[in-house]
Each structure stands twice: as C-alpha cells, then as structure tokens.
Amino acid sequence: MVRKICHIGTSYGVLIPKEILEKLHLTAGAQVEVKLDEKASKIIIEPAISKSQYKAVDIAFASQVNDFIECYKPALKALSKK
C-alpha cells in the first residue's frame, strides 16, 4: 500500500488506514514505537505495548468503548468544552 508523507507542523507523518488500526486494535492516541532498520532501509511502526499487555486487553470491551465514542462523538466534544 503506497502512502504519502504529510507535513504536520514541524514534523512529518503518514496516515495509517483505519482497517490496519482495527486489525491491531489501535485507536487514535495509542502509542507506537517508530524504528529505523538502516540495513533494510525500512521504517518500522509497531504498538508500543508489549505483547503480553496487548493480549490482556479485552478486545470486545475496547470495541464497545470505541463504538460508543464514535456514536456520541459530537456530544462528547461539546461536553469537553464545558
């Protein structure tokens, strides 16, 4: 999958498709580790949490929370401004 590097403030970024984030059970705000493999000329982005922590997350609950946030996003944003 080809993606463009975007200019974001004084940094640069790459947009990650929603489908990939969903498969990794990541959402906006999740921490990732960015590594450079100089030998292979690759940038590696992976979840910052260990695999043991990752498996401890209740995927069904996390999905319900994400659905709730998406459903009530306008109301939650309005409440956050009060």
C-alpha positions in Angstrom: 0.0 0.0 0.0 1.5 3.3 -1.1 1.0 6.3 1.3 2.3 9.9 1.1 4.4 11.6 3.8 2.5 14.6 5.1 3.8 17.8 6.6 2.4 18.2 10.2 3.6 21.3 12.0 7.4 21.0 12.2 7.2 17.2 11.7 6.1 14.7 9.1 3.7 11.8 9.3 2.0 9.0 7.4 -1.7 8.3 7.6 -2.5 4.8 8.7 -5.7 3.3 7.2 -8.5 2.6 9.7 -8.6 -1.1 8.6 -5.0 -1.6 9.7 -5.5 0.1 13.0 -8.7 -2.0 13.6 -6.7 -5.3 13.0 -4.1 -4.2 15.5 -6.9 -3.0 17.9 -5.3 0.5 18.0 -7.2 3.8 18.1 -6.2 7.5 17.9 -3.9 8.3 20.8 -2.4 4.9 21.0 1.3 4.9 21.4 3.5 3.3 18.8 7.2 2.7 18.5 9.0 4.0 15.4 12.2 2.3 14.5 14.7 2.6 11.6 16.2 -0.5 10.1 19.1 1.1 8.3 20.3 -2.2 6.7 16.9 -2.8 5.0 16.1 0.9 4.6 12.8 0.4 6.4 10.8 2.4 8.9 9.0 0.1 11.3 6.0 1.2 13.3 4.6 -1.1 15.9 2.4 -0.9 19.0 4.4 0.4 22.0 2.9 -2.1 24.4 4.3 -5.5 25.0 2.5 -8.5 23.5 1.6 -9.8 27.0 -0.1 -6.5 27.8 -1.7 -6.5 24.4 -3.3 -9.9 25.0 -4.6 -8.7 28.4 -6.8 -6.1 26.7 -10.5 -7.2 26.5 -11.0 -6.7 22.8 -14.8 -6.9 23.0 -14.9 -4.2 25.6 -12.4 -2.0 23.8 -14.5 -2.3 20.7 -17.7 -1.3 22.6 -15.9 1.7 24.0 -14.7 2.7 20.6 -18.2 2.3 19.1 -19.7 4.4 22.0 -17.1 7.2 21.3 -17.9 7.2 17.6 -21.6 7.2 18.2 -21.6 10.0 20.7 -18.5 12.0 19.5 -20.4 15.3 18.9 -21.9 15.2 22.4 -18.6 14.2 24.0 -16.8 17.1 22.2 -19.5 19.5 23.4 -19.2 18.3 26.9 -15.4 18.5 26.9 -15.7 22.3 26.1 -17.8 23.0 29.2 
